[in-house]
């Protein structure tokens, strides 16, 4: 049996998105900056896609800037807010300890440039409290950036409430919604969001394309200089085919959110229940305030890399955390942030499913994860030291 359980890393491009992209490449191949008819037809398609994206997010078309993906959008949002704040002598930023590295690395860079960042602690359930954000905001705070849904443990944050606090304090609020859009309800106006980043390949769109929503009035700083594309804020000829593919996939994903959640949540919970029967295991993140298709477990006495390789041999493709850090030997910063010990964090498994997962596949995953964990533990001197009482169990 073959099971792809790594949709948080990337999703398969939908047939509708592929058809839409092919049509654009065949029929609308002009440069939208050109004044001739072919170019202007391309511009019409580009702006039509912008209008659809804006409608899906609940904003205005001119508040949308197309980017190469979530990482660029995160960088653009954070750097812009920092520069805007510096002009008012406000150089303090509030974020959390378990953001995606596109956010964390940008913040670290800004710290070297004289900004101060408060990294709010994350409770064990992986859901940041509104009070902790409120308490961290100061007179000189120029930005609050909190992810919508965590990319590893799938926990959903109280975005609307955090946004309301930021409105009250008159501080811009950015959310990395890369894992959220297309999977849970998102509306920037209703949820008090000033800036939002997303990436198409997380909801069955193509890779290499995303967007940044920035509320009207927020001055964006250029990361890429050149032509006057995207209102002069993001140089480079627009990839119209990918943009149309993204919006097509986004429309499809948003339209089916409730339907897919109804299919996924019972199977997600059944998987959690099955894997939780493995001795000395634990679910990472809140059991309910999480994405419909995300299950993240830790198994004591097991190395995540070995677990992944043996599961792959059995046809189960999963991950131990973010695909962006898969080459790192360090334990997940997300699991460390919620208080997991290094040893437990090393033995994590992230399973992220699409709505087409079957009960038979869930049963297959439960059976095989249990067998592989037992196999690896039987090979581990550390595990036997725990069993014999020479070392303590964490879980």
Secondary structure, 3 states (H helix, E strand, C coil): CCEECECCCCCCCCHHHHHHHHHHHHHCCCCCCCCCHHHHHHHHHHHHHHHHHHHHHCCCHHHEEEECCHHHHHHHHHHHHHHHHHCCCCCEEEEECCCCHHHHHHHHHHHHCCCEEEEECCCCCCCCCHHHHHHHCCCCEEEEECCCECCCCCEECCHHHHHHHHHHHCCCEEEECCCCECCECCCCCCCCCCEEEEEHHHCCCCCCCEEEEECCCCCCCCCCCCCCCHHHCCCCCCCHHHHHHHHHHHHHHHHCHHHHHHHHHHHHHHHHHHHCCCCCEEECCCCCCECCCEEEEEECCCCHHHHHHHHHHCCEECECCCHHHCCCCCCCHHHHHCCCCHHHHHCEEEEECCCCCCHHHHHHHHHHHHHHHHHHHHCCHHHHHHHCCCCCCCC
